[in-house]
Amino acid sequence: MKNTIEIPTGSAEILSEVLDRFNTTYKVNFKILSFEDRDGVEFGIVEITENTSNNMIFMFGFFWGAKVNLLRQQGKIDW
């Protein structure tokens, strides 16, 4: 069984961009496995390495939240 986290997202493209930046910055190898629609909310299923710390998962969430907040402030997204 793969270790995964599920990220609610309104854009697969934005999630991919954030994940690429995060992988480069922290030299990790998180991978998007798939996207699932759950009652109108798209979730990105992201594989994480077996030895990934909770701190690293939190940091990815911070990267994701910061990007979404920036795009909202710029009026580029409304979700």
N, C-alpha and C positions, 0 to 999 in steps of 0.2 A: 504494500500500500504506500502510495506517495504522500508526503507531507504537503498539505496545501493550506492556503488562506483564501478567503473569498472576499473580494473587494466590490462593493456596490459602485457602479459607474454609469455615467450617461454617455460615455464615449470610449470605445475600444482604442481609438487612436491616441487619445490623451493618456490612457493608462499605459499603453505601450511606450509612449515617449517618456513618461515618468519612470517606468521600470528600467528602460535602457540607461537613463541618466543615473539612477540609483545603482545599478549593476556596475557601471563604469566608476562611479565615485567611491564605492565601498568594496569593489573587487569581489562581488558575489555573483551568483548565477541563478537568480530567480527567473522562472519562465512562465509565460502565460500558456496554460494548457487548453483553455476553452472559455467560451462565454455562454452564460445561461440567462434566459429571460424568466424571471419569477414575478408573475403578476404585474408586468409592465416595468419592472426594475431589472436592468441588466447587471449581472455579476460577472466579474472576471475571476476565473479560478487560476490561482498562481501557485506553482510548485516552488517550494522552498527546500533548501538542502537539509539533510537530517540533523546536522549540528548547528543550525541557525538559532541564535539566542533570541530570547524575548525582546531584548534591547534592539536587535537588528530589525525585528518585525515591527516594533514600535516606531523605529526611525523611518521605515518605509511608509508607514501610515502617516507620519509627519510630512514626508515629502509629498505624498498624495494629497493630503489636506491643504498644504501650502499652495500647491499648483491649482487646485480647484478654487480656493479662496482668491488667488490672484486673477484667475480667469473670470470669476464672478465680478470682482471689482472693476475689471476692464470691460465688462458688459459682453464678454464673448460667450458665456454660457449662462443659463438661467435655471439650472437644476442644482 
